[in-house]
Amino acid sequence: MASHDFSSIKSPPKFDGLNFPIWKVKMTLFLKSIGVRVVNAIAKDFIEPQGDEDTYFNAMTKDYEANTKAQYALTQALNDDDLSRVLNCKSAYDVWNDLIVTHEGTFQVKIFKIDLLRFTI
């Protein structure tokens, strides 16, 4: 029976613009594998601290590093079209939300799609 070494997982799952819900699950698991702070970076917005780097608190520094890791992983996973949409995002949270809105739509769009399906059946 072959032994699998998952410590060699270094690159995020690539997104080709298709099947966003499946990629979203894979990407969330990949971010979890990096660390709990990293996956939390897509759940709440990070405001970059202002001022001298020496004045950052330890926890803020860890949040900053987690945000950077999450943002890097997300941008490495994207194709050129999606990458161009999120290049100006300041945080992993912004990147994640832009991708969700682009590929799933807003809450209002989801409701509209459900209503459209209801009336066409």
N, C-alpha and C positions, 0 to 999 in steps of 0.2 A: 504494500500500500504506500503510495507516494505521500511524502510529507510536504506541506505547502508552507512557505515562509512569507507571510503577509507583511513583514516589516519592509519588504522591498517596494511596496506600493508608494510611489512618489509622484505620479502624475494624475491629475484629476480626469474624470470621465469626459471625453470630448463631446461637444454639442454641435450637431450638424444642422440645426434648425428644424429638425423633425422630432416628433414624439417627446415634446417638452415634459409631460408629466413623469415619464420614466426617467429622463435625465435628471429631473428635479430630485427624485428619490435617491438616485445614485450620488448626486452631488452632495446632498445633505449627509449621506453616510460617509462620503469621503471627508467632508469637513469635520464630522464627528471623530473620524479616525485621527485627525490632526490634534484635536483637543476640544474640550467642552467650551472654552472661551471662544474658540474659533467659530464653532457652529452658532454660538450665541451672538456673534457679530452680525449675522444676517437677520437676527430676530429683533435687535434694537439698534437704533441709530447711534453712531459714534460721532461725537463732536471732538475734532482734533484740538488738543490743548494748545493754548497760546503761551508764548513766553519762552524762556530759556529751558532747554532740555533738562538741566540739573534740578529744576523746580518741580518736575513731574513727580507725582506720588507713585509708589511702587505699583499699586493696583491700576492706576491710570496707564502706566507704562505697559503693563501686561495686556490691558484692553487695547491699547494702541497696536501692540505687536499682533494680537489676535485679529484685529481688523485688517491689518496689512496682509497677514497670511491668508485670510479669507478672500480679500479682494484680489490678491495675486492668483490664488487657485481658481477663482471664478473667471478672471480674464484669460488665464491660460487655457481654460476649457472651451472658450467661445470661438466660433468661426468669425471671419472678418466682418460680416454684416452685423452680427450681434455685438461684436467688440466695438465697432464704430458708434453704436448707440450708447454705450456705457463708458466711453473713454473719459468723459468729464465728470463722472460720479466721484464724490468725495469719500464715500465709505462703501463697505461691502453691503451694508443694508440697502443703500441706494441702488447698487448694481442689481442685487437680488430682486428688489421691488420693480425696477425697470424691466427686468426679464419677465417677471410674472405678468405685468400689465401688457407687455408686448405679445406674449405667447398665450396667455389665458384670458386677458381682458380684465377690466375693472368689475366690481360687483354688479354694477348696472348692466354691463354687457352680458354677464352670465345670466342675469334674470331675463334679459331680452331674449337670449338664445333658448332658455327653457320655455318661455312663453311662445316663441316662434315654433318650437317643436310641438307644443301642446295644441296649437291651432292648426298645424299642418297634418296632424294625424287623424 
